[in-house]
Each structure stands twice: as structure tokens, then as C-alpha cells.
Amino acid sequence: MRKIIFTLLIAFAFTQVKAQSNYAADLISPSLRNRANATIRNSETIVDMRAADNVILTLKTAITIWNKNGDGYAQLNLFYNKNISIKSVKGEIYNEFGKLTGKFSLSDFSDESAVSNFSLFEDNRIKHYAPAVNTYPYTIVYQYEIRNKQNLIIPDWIPLPGFDIAVEKSSYKFICNAKEELRIKANNYTTKPDEMENEKFKSLYWQVENLVAIKYEPYSPPRDTYLTSVKIAPKNFVYYNFKGSYSNWQELGKLSYEYLLKGRSILPPTTQQFIRDLVREEKSDKAKAKKIYEYLQQKTRYISVQVGIGGFQPFSAEEVDRLGYGDCKALVNYMQSLLKVVDIESYYCVVQAGNEKKSLMPDFASMEQGNHIILCLPLKGDTTWLECTNQEIPFGFLGDFTDDRLVLACTEAGGKLLRTPKLNAQGNLQIRHADLQLLKNGTLTGEITTRFSGAQYDNRTHLLTKPRVEQEKSLNATYGLNNLNFEKIEFDQHKGIHPMLTEKLKISVDQYALLNHDKLFLNLNLLNIQRTIPAVRNRLLPMYINRGFTDIDSLTYRLDPEILPLVVPQKYKISNQFGTYEMEAKIINGSLAYYRRLVLNEGTFKADSYNEFYEFINEVSNKDHLKLVLSLKK
């Protein structure tokens, strides 16, 4: 009897969207229209994992689009490859009164390669559909089925997919064998899922209703801190005919070492001897590692590879040695193999890379967490980290792409979570000194030296190898000054574990100070004016500053003899939980000296503190726009 009820419930779930027959837009509650560009009427996601090598994803959705800003939610992008197949797609379009105006199927989709422009090998393709509708509101109803020959990665359920979209109802059903061992991570879902089981199968069911649209708010925290989501990882998995199991990061790290990395570190005897000779004169392991790393940077280049199990498994070290290229996995494995030749221990580490700091979840191990590989060298208490895909990055330096987050080190003894070095506000420096000459016609000339370090080190590294014309174009866009001309552009790169980049400019700016009769109007802050931020009423989300920094500007304006150095000294300082701002202007020995220091602290703050932050930043911007009125001699 329980089996019959279970089967009927599955059948009911598959027909629920179809039973919805009235898609008139005015049936949607006003609360789900407010602040929304689109409203999901009903969405049902069903993942059937009764066969590990034949996982079926069925999605049925009805969504009303209120305006052109919501059109993106009506588009379908279905990825497929040799492991993923699209079995069926069908859909319908309704006008605002709920009248059917069109239908579509898989034949109406465009088919394109999903290969990125930096990828050499990738087998992903994409089916894309966008309804040709420009009368609002309209409703799109669709359902599709996708079959996947693996269960290592199960798609997450995120019922509220983004900003400016509301949800009437969304559900997620997961079906598997009765004895299947699962790990489940539910974020911002307070109740337990409904569960049903018979002697063969079990199902888990999550549902949400009446989720109002969330507006984008400046300095919002990472989405997984406030959006509902469900992640599922089975203990036993199949991936490209490979079978394995894991329950935690220790087991996943060991599995990765045993089945993805082991046996892939063999190098030709000639390469091994070359490495031994290369470091023969070096006394410490760190010095040896640095020399080998610089060899890696000279010999190899980064190329993405995402084919089959190659999405997780690196090329062998021998292949990279022969070809001279590889993806992040292959280059890290190659560097690790080179170090092994001279008995230097290192860890192959999985990281979630990106400018937003995002750690692997300590309490939930899963294979889809992490999108990049870096290398860690324990070095007997002097832990050193290496980014192996960048030919210019200094030895031992991780920029803001991978700093301050938990990563998985895959070792022979098993996986362990390590934290990458933190780049803090005190070390994320931009320090500028300028010696400038202000002429009586308002023209400004002079030399400017700016040093970048910490997370700001990369502010200019992309210009190091660019031709002069591209450097000028980029700097003009960065500084945003009218009539800015460059007589000299030089960069000096110091490649240490704490690297620094120095920018040296010789400039002229015609009519920088505006001349009006016998007055000159001078904006003291030449190159580093803080932008304002928008006000937010009734803010809902906490405020989050992802990374702090320190900017210091010391500018000296040597005044033309025809300019009277009669300046009322300006001094201002404000300090609060978000940081510190200092500004001072005064006359020293006939020259106008301007000093500015801004420190911004990272952290998460209460939602109602945004008003204080808004006032702080906009006051900084106001002071940065300060103009002095200078008089000319008559």
C-alpha cells in the first residue's frame, strides 16, 4: 500500500504544473509583484537518482515576466556534453490575460559551443532559447528533462534565483534508493523536509511559498548567507565509469589523491636531472622552490581543459613537460612533481577562487565546491603558497583571487582544510607622492609616484606588458581627468613574497585649475576621488565589505610666482567602525601641501548601520571634491 501511495505522489508531482490552467497576470498577489521584474508562479524540480549512472533531472516552471528587465529569467540555457543529454523540452507562452500565444520545443533552440576563449579542450555545448515577446506582462511555461551519467555532482536547489524576482511556489523532490547514504546541507531552510520511504525507494521534499522579491542592495553579503538552498551529496558515486565514496573532506582528499593524482607525477630522467642541476647551488628548500617556480613560469602557459574526467584529473607531469601547457590542475601537478625531484613536500589544493572570498564549507564535503587549484608548500613552519597559472605573479604571493579562504589540501594521508593567507587593510596599500607645478593659467605639470602592494598590487600588473598606447588609454580611464597627457609612464615591479609595484608618471594637465578673472579654482585631490554610494531606505540585508584597504596621497603643489599663497588651512578627520579618513591642506615654504588618508575596514555589519556608512563614504567624497580658491597677483 505504501508503495502505491509513493508512486501516486510522484505522478501527482509531475502533473501539478500542467494542472495550472489560468496564467492571467492579475491573479498574482500584489506583494509578489512589488519590486519584482518577474514572478515564478510555480517551479518543480525533481531529481531521480535511483540509478547512479542515470540521474534524471526534471524541471517544470511557470514564470510571469513583468517588464524587459525580467526577460533574462524567461531565457533557457541548457548545457550538455557526452555525459549529459537533453531528453525533452517543451514550452508555452501566455499573454497577460492567460491566453496561449505560442509554443516552442527543442527545435526552436540555438545550439552553440560553450567553450571559453582560453580553453583548448572542452566538450560542453549549450542549447539556448529566448522568447521573442515584447508585450508585458507575459508568462512562459516550460518543462525539460536532462539525464546525467553521473551522480558525483547533484545540482543545487535555489528557489529564489536572484534579485528582483518573487516566488509563489517552488519545490524540490529528491528520489533515491532506500539504502542510499546522503549528506544534505540546507541553508536558510528551518524545517525538516517531508520524507517518504518504501522498501525500495525514498524521497525527500522541500517547498517554499510566497517569497517576495529582494532588491539589490550595495555592499550585500554573499548570496548563500541569506538565500535558501539545498545541497545534496551521495556517499557512493559514479563519474565517467569511475566509482568511489566519501563522507567528509578527509575522505574526499584521500580519494582525490589516490584516484586523480597518484601516478601522474612521473617525469623524464632528463628533466629530473635538469632540476637537480638547476638548484644545486641553493642552500634552502625555499630558495630551491623559488628557482623551480620561476622555471615553471618560463616553460609553461595556462590552457583550460574540461573534457570528461579531465574536469577533475590533471594531465600527467610528463605531458605538461612535453607540451609546455596545461590547466590549473595540470600546472600544479607539474610543479608538485618538479619539487618532488628534490624532495620538497607540497600539497595540491582545491580552492573556490574569485574576488569575493568564499571558503569551502567545513561541515559539508562535496566535489563541486572549488573551481581552481593552487599549491601549498609547508616548508617546516614557513608555509608558502603558489599560483601556478600566472607567468608574472611573484613566488609565494596569492592575490585577491584566492586569499583568506578555506581550501582542501589533497594528501596521501587524506584531505585537510587549510586557510590561505589574509590580505588585510593595513597591507593592501596604495601610497602616492606627487611633486607638481601649478602655472598661473591653470596648467598642472609634474611627477607622480604610486606604490601598490597587498591586494592592490594587481591594480596595474595587467599593464606591464602592454604597449604605450594601451597603457595611456587604461590610465586615462582610471584617473578620469580631462586633458591628461603622459610624458612618461614607467613601472617597476618588485617580486617578493610581499610584492610591490611602483608606477612612475610624468604628466601635464591643461586647464586643471579653472581660471576666472584673477582667481584659480583648484581641486586638491588630483587622482583619487571617492565615488558616492546610493542611499538605501529600509535596508533588509546586512552590510558586507569584502576586503579592506589603505590609500595615502601626499601631493605638493609648487605655485607659480604669480599665485598668492594665501590659503586658509584645511583639516578634517573622521573615524568610525568602517574606517578612518584624514585630510589636510596647508602652505609650507610657499608650496601647497595636500595629505589624504583613507582606511576602509572589511567585515559584516548590521543592516541599519548602512546609513552611517552612507554618510561616511559620501562625506569622504564631499571632502575629496574640495576646491581651493587661489588669487593671482595684480
Buried (B, 14 or more C-beta within 10 A) or exposed (E): EEEEEBEEBBEEBBEBBEEEEEBBBEEBEEEBBEBBBBBBBBBBBBBBBBBBBBBBBBBBBBBBBBEEEBBBBBEBEBEBBEBBEBEEBBBBBBBBEBEEBBEBEBEBBEEEEBBEEEBBBBBBBBBEBEBEBEEBBBBBBBBBBBBBBBBBBBBBBBBBBBBBBBBBBBBBBBBBBEEBEBBEBBBEBEEEBEEBEBEEBBBBBBBBEEBBBBBEBBBBBEBBEBBBBBBBBBEBBBBBEBEBEBEBBBBBBBBBBBBBBEEBBEBEEEBBEBBEEBBEEBEEBBEBBBBBBBBBBEBBEBBBBBBBBBBBBBBBBBBBBEBEBBBBBBBBBBBBBBBBBBEBBBBBBBBBBEEBBBBBBEEBBBBEBBEBBBBBBBBEEEBBBBBBBBBEBBBBBBBBBBBBBBBBBBBEEBBBBBEBBBBBBEBBBBBBBBBBBBBBEBBBBBBBBBBBBBBBBBBBBEBEEEEEEEBBEBBBEEBEBEEBEBEEBEBEBEBEBEBBBBBEBBBBBBEBBEBEEEEBEBBBBBBBBBEBBEEBEEBEBBBBBBBBBBBBBBBBBBBBEBBBBEBEEBEBEBEEEBBBBBBBBBBEEEBBBBBBBBBBBBEBBEBEBBBBBBEBBBBBBEBBEBEBEBBBEE
